[in-house]
Amino acid sequence: MSRGQYDVTLGMPHYRHIDLQAFSLILLGSKVGHGLGTEVNRIAKAVLFLWLQLEFLFLFRHLFGATFNILRRPDAYDDDHRRKSR
């Protein structure tokens, strides 16, 4: 799969998960403390927390967006259906 291609199961780009793993490694490395201070630890935690919120938003939108028509235009389904039928 190329960078940014969508996964059919979750509808989210694969590279998001790769970046999340990278942030986890940064957080783990800052916990060890070899050359990384507490400021880096705080920054890594903040970035990881914000990234997890973004991941949750995409997952929530995918799971419940079509059901409750939230976070989408009301005619988005019709536009998608028209594009697929051509």
Backbone as JSON Lines, residues from 0, in Angstrom:
{"i":0,"aa":"M","n":[0.83,-1.18,0.0],"ca":[0.0,0.0,0.0],"c":[0.88,1.25,0.0]}
{"i":1,"aa":"S","n":[0.46,2.21,-0.75],"ca":[1.23,3.45,-0.78],"c":[0.89,4.32,0.42]}
{"i":2,"aa":"R","n":[1.72,5.29,0.66],"ca":[1.53,6.18,1.81],"c":[0.23,6.95,1.66]}
{"i":3,"aa":"G","n":[-0.63,6.83,2.65],"ca":[-1.88,7.56,2.63],"c":[-3.04,6.8,2.01]}
{"i":4,"aa":"Q","n":[-2.8,5.58,1.53],"ca":[-3.89,4.8,0.96],"c":[-4.79,4.3,2.09]}
{"i":5,"aa":"Y","n":[-6.07,4.26,1.85],"ca":[-7.01,3.96,2.92],"c":[-7.15,2.46,3.18]}
{"i":6,"aa":"D","n":[-7.33,2.14,4.44],"ca":[-7.58,0.77,4.86],"c":[-9.07,0.53,4.75]}
{"i":7,"aa":"V","n":[-9.48,-0.58,4.16],"ca":[-10.9,-0.81,3.95],"c":[-11.63,-1.13,5.25]}
{"i":8,"aa":"T","n":[-10.93,-1.6,6.26],"ca":[-11.61,-1.96,7.5],"c":[-11.96,-0.75,8.36]}
{"i":9,"aa":"L","n":[-11.06,0.21,8.46],"ca":[-11.31,1.37,9.3],"c":[-11.52,2.65,8.51]}
{"i":10,"aa":"G","n":[-11.12,2.66,7.24],"ca":[-11.26,3.86,6.44],"c":[-10.29,4.95,6.83]}
{"i":11,"aa":"M","n":[-9.17,4.58,7.47],"ca":[-8.18,5.56,7.9],"c":[-6.85,5.25,7.22]}
{"i":12,"aa":"P","n":[-6.08,6.29,6.92],"ca":[-4.77,6.04,6.29],"c":[-3.86,5.22,7.2]}
{"i":13,"aa":"H","n":[-3.07,4.35,6.6],"ca":[-2.16,3.49,7.36],"c":[-1.07,4.29,8.05]}
{"i":14,"aa":"Y","n":[-0.63,5.4,7.44],"ca":[0.51,6.1,8.0],"c":[0.2,6.72,9.35]}
{"i":15,"aa":"R","n":[-1.06,6.91,9.7],"ca":[-1.41,7.42,11.03],"c":[-0.91,6.46,12.11]}
{"i":16,"aa":"H","n":[-1.07,5.17,11.88],"ca":[-0.67,4.18,12.87],"c":[0.85,4.1,12.97]}
{"i":17,"aa":"I","n":[1.53,4.3,11.86],"ca":[3.0,4.31,11.88],"c":[3.48,5.49,12.72]}
{"i":18,"aa":"D","n":[2.88,6.67,12.51],"ca":[3.26,7.83,13.29],"c":[2.95,7.65,14.77]}
{"i":19,"aa":"L","n":[1.85,7.0,15.07],"ca":[1.49,6.74,16.46],"c":[2.53,5.84,17.12]}
{"i":20,"aa":"Q","n":[3.02,4.86,16.38],"ca":[4.07,4.0,16.92],"c":[5.35,4.79,17.15]}
{"i":21,"aa":"A","n":[5.65,5.73,16.26],"ca":[6.85,6.55,16.43],"c":[6.74,7.4,17.68]}
{"i":22,"aa":"F","n":[5.57,7.99,17.93],"ca":[5.38,8.79,19.13],"c":[5.47,7.93,20.38]}
{"i":23,"aa":"S","n":[4.99,6.7,20.3],"ca":[5.1,5.79,21.44],"c":[6.57,5.5,21.75]}
{"i":24,"aa":"L","n":[7.38,5.32,20.72],"ca":[8.8,5.08,20.92],"c":[9.49,6.3,21.52]}
{"i":25,"aa":"I","n":[9.08,7.5,21.08],"ca":[9.65,8.72,21.67],"c":[9.31,8.78,23.15]}
{"i":26,"aa":"L","n":[8.06,8.47,23.47],"ca":[7.63,8.5,24.87],"c":[8.4,7.46,25.69]}
{"i":27,"aa":"L","n":[8.57,6.27,25.14],"ca":[9.32,5.23,25.83],"c":[10.78,5.64,26.01]}
{"i":28,"aa":"G","n":[11.38,6.24,24.97],"ca":[12.75,6.69,25.05],"c":[12.94,7.78,26.08]}
{"i":29,"aa":"S","n":[11.95,8.66,26.2],"ca":[12.09,9.73,27.18],"c":[11.91,9.2,28.6]}
{"i":30,"aa":"K","n":[11.18,8.1,28.74],"ca":[11.04,7.48,30.06],"c":[12.37,6.89,30.53]}
{"i":31,"aa":"V","n":[13.12,6.33,29.59],"ca":[14.41,5.76,29.94],"c":[15.34,6.86,30.44]}
{"i":32,"aa":"G","n":[15.29,8.03,29.79],"ca":[16.02,9.18,30.27],"c":[17.47,9.26,29.87]}
{"i":33,"aa":"H","n":[17.89,8.53,28.86],"ca":[19.27,8.61,28.4],"c":[19.42,9.82,27.49]}
{"i":34,"aa":"G","n":[19.8,10.93,28.06],"ca":[20.02,12.14,27.27],"c":[18.77,12.94,27.0]}
{"i":35,"aa":"L","n":[17.62,12.47,27.43],"ca":[16.38,13.21,27.2],"c":[15.83,13.67,28.54]}
{"i":36,"aa":"G","n":[15.54,14.94,28.64],"ca":[15.09,15.51,29.9],"c":[13.59,15.39,30.1]}
{"i":37,"aa":"T","n":[13.12,15.93,31.19],"ca":[11.7,15.85,31.52],"c":[10.87,16.71,30.59]}
{"i":38,"aa":"E","n":[11.47,17.75,30.0],"ca":[10.72,18.61,29.06],"c":[10.34,17.81,27.81]}
{"i":39,"aa":"V","n":[11.27,17.01,27.33],"ca":[10.98,16.16,26.17],"c":[9.89,15.16,26.53]}
{"i":40,"aa":"N","n":[9.93,14.66,27.75],"ca":[8.92,13.72,28.21],"c":[7.54,14.38,28.19]}
{"i":41,"aa":"R","n":[7.46,15.61,28.67],"ca":[6.17,16.33,28.68],"c":[5.67,16.59,27.27]}
{"i":42,"aa":"I","n":[6.57,16.99,26.39],"ca":[6.19,17.26,25.0],"c":[5.72,15.99,24.32]}
{"i":43,"aa":"A","n":[6.44,14.89,24.53],"ca":[6.05,13.61,23.92],"c":[4.69,13.16,24.43]}
{"i":44,"aa":"K","n":[4.42,13.33,25.71],"ca":[3.11,12.96,26.25],"c":[2.01,13.82,25.66]}
{"i":45,"aa":"A","n":[2.26,15.11,25.53],"ca":[1.24,16.01,24.98],"c":[0.94,15.68,23.52]}
{"i":46,"aa":"V","n":[2.0,15.42,22.74],"ca":[1.8,15.08,21.33],"c":[1.07,13.74,21.2]}
{"i":47,"aa":"L","n":[1.46,12.78,22.0],"ca":[0.79,11.48,21.96],"c":[-0.68,11.6,22.35]}
{"i":48,"aa":"F","n":[-0.98,12.4,23.37],"ca":[-2.35,12.59,23.81],"c":[-3.19,13.25,22.71]}
{"i":49,"aa":"L","n":[-2.65,14.28,22.06],"ca":[-3.37,14.94,20.97],"c":[-3.57,14.01,19.79]}
{"i":50,"aa":"W","n":[-2.55,13.2,19.5],"ca":[-2.66,12.25,18.38],"c":[-3.74,11.2,18.68]}
{"i":51,"aa":"L","n":[-3.8,10.73,19.91],"ca":[-4.83,9.74,20.27],"c":[-6.23,10.35,20.14]}
{"i":52,"aa":"Q","n":[-6.37,11.63,20.49],"ca":[-7.67,12.28,20.33],"c":[-8.06,12.35,18.86]}
{"i":53,"aa":"L","n":[-7.1,12.64,18.0],"ca":[-7.36,12.7,16.57],"c":[-7.74,11.32,16.03]}
{"i":54,"aa":"E","n":[-7.03,10.3,16.47],"ca":[-7.37,8.93,16.07],"c":[-8.79,8.57,16.49]}
{"i":55,"aa":"F","n":[-9.17,8.94,17.73],"ca":[-10.5,8.65,18.23],"c":[-11.55,9.38,17.4]}
{"i":56,"aa":"L","n":[-11.27,10.62,17.02],"ca":[-12.22,11.39,16.21],"c":[-12.46,10.71,14.87]}
{"i":57,"aa":"F","n":[-11.38,10.25,14.21],"ca":[-11.54,9.57,12.93],"c":[-12.3,8.25,13.09]}
{"i":58,"aa":"L","n":[-12.01,7.52,14.14],"ca":[-12.7,6.26,14.38],"c":[-14.18,6.51,14.69]}
{"i":59,"aa":"F","n":[-14.46,7.51,15.54],"ca":[-15.84,7.84,15.88],"c":[-16.6,8.28,14.63]}
{"i":60,"aa":"R","n":[-15.96,9.09,13.79],"ca":[-16.61,9.55,12.57],"c":[-16.91,8.37,11.64]}
{"i":61,"aa":"H","n":[-15.98,7.44,11.55],"ca":[-16.19,6.3,10.68],"c":[-17.31,5.39,11.2]}
{"i":62,"aa":"L","n":[-17.31,5.14,12.51],"ca":[-18.29,4.2,13.06],"c":[-19.69,4.78,13.15]}
{"i":63,"aa":"F","n":[-19.8,6.05,13.55],"ca":[-21.11,6.62,13.83],"c":[-21.53,7.72,12.88]}
{"i":64,"aa":"G","n":[-20.62,8.19,12.03],"ca":[-20.95,9.29,11.13],"c":[-22.05,8.95,10.15]}
{"i":65,"aa":"A","n":[-21.98,7.76,9.55],"ca":[-22.99,7.38,8.58],"c":[-24.32,7.07,9.26]}
{"i":66,"aa":"T","n":[-24.27,6.55,10.48],"ca":[-25.49,6.18,11.18],"c":[-26.3,7.4,11.61]}
{"i":67,"aa":"F","n":[-25.61,8.35,12.2],"ca":[-26.32,9.51,12.74],"c":[-26.17,10.75,11.87]}
{"i":68,"aa":"N","n":[-25.51,10.62,10.72],"ca":[-25.29,11.74,9.81],"c":[-24.64,12.92,10.51]}
{"i":69,"aa":"I","n":[-23.61,12.63,11.3],"ca":[-22.88,13.71,11.96],"c":[-21.53,13.85,11.28]}
{"i":70,"aa":"L","n":[-20.98,15.02,11.38],"ca":[-19.67,15.34,10.82],"c":[-19.62,15.14,9.31]}
{"i":71,"aa":"R","n":[-20.76,15.15,8.66],"ca":[-20.84,15.04,7.2],"c":[-21.91,16.0,6.69]}
{"i":72,"aa":"R","n":[-21.81,16.33,5.43],"ca":[-22.9,17.08,4.8],"c":[-24.08,16.14,4.65]}
{"i":73,"aa":"P","n":[-25.3,16.64,4.74],"ca":[-26.47,15.75,4.61],"c":[-26.55,15.05,3.25]}
{"i":74,"aa":"D","n":[-26.04,15.67,2.2],"ca":[-26.12,15.06,0.87],"c":[-24.84,14.31,0.49]}
{"i":75,"aa":"A","n":[-23.97,14.07,1.44],"ca":[-22.69,13.4,1.13],"c":[-22.92,11.98,0.63]}
{"i":76,"aa":"Y","n":[-23.9,11.27,1.19],"ca":[-24.17,9.9,0.74],"c":[-24.63,9.92,-0.72]}
{"i":77,"aa":"D","n":[-25.49,10.87,-1.07],"ca":[-25.98,10.96,-2.45],"c":[-24.84,11.24,-3.41]}
{"i":78,"aa":"D","n":[-23.89,12.12,-3.01],"ca":[-22.74,12.42,-3.86],"c":[-21.88,11.18,-4.05]}
{"i":79,"aa":"D","n":[-21.63,10.44,-2.98],"ca":[-20.84,9.22,-3.08],"c":[-21.52,8.19,-3.97]}
{"i":80,"aa":"H","n":[-22.83,8.07,-3.81],"ca":[-23.59,7.09,-4.59],"c":[-23.56,7.45,-6.07]}
{"i":81,"aa":"R","n":[-23.69,8.74,-6.38],"ca":[-23.66,9.18,-7.78],"c":[-22.3,8.91,-8.4]}
{"i":82,"aa":"R","n":[-21.22,9.15,-7.65],"ca":[-19.88,8.92,-8.18],"c":[-19.65,7.43,-8.46]}
{"i":83,"aa":"K","n":[-20.13,6.57,-7.58],"ca":[-19.92,5.12,-7.76],"c":[-20.76,4.56,-8.9]}
{"i":84,"aa":"S","n":[-21.91,5.16,-9.16],"ca":[-22.79,4.62,-10.2],"c":[-22.36,5.02,-11.6]}
{"i":85,"aa":"R","n":[-21.42,5.97,-11.73],"ca":[-20.98,6.39,-13.07],"c":[-20.04,5.42,-13.69]}
